[in-house]
């Protein structure tokens, strides 16, 4: 099974910088996650990790004048190239700005989502696109609520630290995202598919 990291969604200058500085490191992080995952033998495939030049956001309308924007440092969703499979999407800016431990935890969290999709307990893409409230997004995370218990150390502690940091300081996600452009999650899958066809 391959532990492929795919950069086709990056712009050419980004791709060259990624390949020179980050490609081998991200592959090592991904391998660390896979080796620590208790359910690896239950995976029917190893999901591809796509590196994004933007970060997905979900916009929730609170009332007529207010909205809540949830930003994601990673996401799982249908693989745009391999039909019937799920993939993991991580943000290039986060790879550069967040500590190694957070990047590993991010990959581990998203692998948890892919695992629950394979087991049939996670939300489907069409449900994802229809989510409009914060409560619905919280419910999406419930299948992986205790996903850290599916990993050996040190990955288990890395996941717990990531979640603790986000709870203690909600602005930390924006610090990791830096100047990364955003894209509404409702446009995310279509954009990824379109850009993959071009590459």
Secondary structure, 3 states (H helix, E strand, C coil): CCCCEECCCCCHHHHHHHHHHCHHHHHHHHHHHHHHECCHHHCCCCCCEEEECEEEEEEEECCCCCEEEEECCEEEEECCCCCCCEEEEEEHHHHHHCCHHHHHHHHHHHHHHHHHHHHCCCCCHHHHHHCCCHHHHHHHHHHHCCHHHHECCCHHHHHHHHHHHHHHCCCHHHHHHCCCEEEEHHHHHHHHHHHHHHC
